[in-house]
Amino acid sequence: MVGLVGTILTLPFAPVRGVGWVIDQVRQVAEDEYYDPGPVQEELVKLEQARGEGHIDEEEFERREAELLHRLEEISAYRLQQRETQP
């Protein structure tokens, strides 16, 4: 009986809980995309190809490679943190 009463009393808050759930899902998808190493690795391959084909010079290559490697380190640290905090 308490479960039914509790459900009835908290019913007005159901839309708020629903919106919170949707926001959490959107946040999770956005984080999954942002912390996906695949696109960064693909960019590294394209960068190497551009250097090999002479489209960019060595200085530009090194600058962009450092940025991408830093991004991969950030992704790796985030994923490690996620594994440590999940039950």
C-alpha positions in Angstrom: 0.0 0.0 0.0 2.9 2.4 0.8 4.3 1.9 -2.7 1.0 2.9 -4.3 0.7 5.9 -2.1 4.3 6.9 -2.8 3.7 6.5 -6.5 0.6 8.6 -6.4 2.2 11.4 -4.3 5.3 11.6 -6.6 3.3 11.4 -9.8 3.4 15.1 -10.4 7.3 14.8 -10.5 7.2 12.1 -13.2 7.8 14.6 -16.1 10.8 16.0 -14.3 12.3 12.6 -13.8 11.6 11.8 -17.5 13.3 15.0 -18.6 16.3 14.2 -16.3 16.5 10.7 -17.9 16.5 12.2 -21.4 19.2 14.7 -20.5 21.3 12.0 -19.0 21.0 9.9 -22.2 21.9 12.8 -24.4 24.9 13.6 -22.2 26.0 9.9 -22.3 25.8 9.8 -26.1 27.7 13.1 -26.4 30.4 11.8 -24.1 30.7 8.5 -26.0 31.2 10.4 -29.3 33.6 13.0 -27.8 35.7 10.3 -26.2 35.7 7.9 -29.1 39.4 7.4 -30.2 38.4 6.2 -33.7 38.0 9.6 -35.4 41.3 10.8 -33.8 43.1 7.7 -35.0 41.6 8.2 -38.5 42.8 11.8 -38.4 46.3 10.6 -37.6 46.3 8.3 -40.6 45.1 11.1 -42.9 47.7 13.4 -41.4 50.4 10.9 -42.2 49.1 10.5 -45.7 49.1 14.3 -46.2 52.7 14.5 -45.2 53.7 11.6 -47.4 51.9 13.2 -50.4 53.6 16.5 -49.7 50.4 18.4 -48.8 51.8 19.6 -45.5 55.3 20.3 -44.3 57.1 18.7 -41.4 56.4 21.6 -39.0 52.7 21.5 -39.6 52.7 17.7 -39.4 54.4 17.8 -36.0 52.1 20.5 -34.6 48.9 18.7 -35.6 50.3 15.3 -34.6 51.1 16.6 -31.1 47.5 17.9 -30.8 46.0 14.6 -31.9 48.3 12.6 -29.6 47.3 14.9 -26.7 43.7 14.2 -27.5 44.3 10.5 -27.5 45.9 10.8 -24.1 42.9 12.7 -22.8 40.6 10.0 -24.2 42.6 7.3 -22.6 42.6 9.1 -19.2 38.8 9.6 -19.4 38.2 5.9 -20.2 40.4 4.8 -17.4 38.6 7.0 -15.0 35.3 5.7 -16.2 36.4 2.1 -15.6 37.6 2.9 -12.1 34.3 4.6 -11.1 31.9 2.0 -12.5 30.8 -0.8 -10.2 
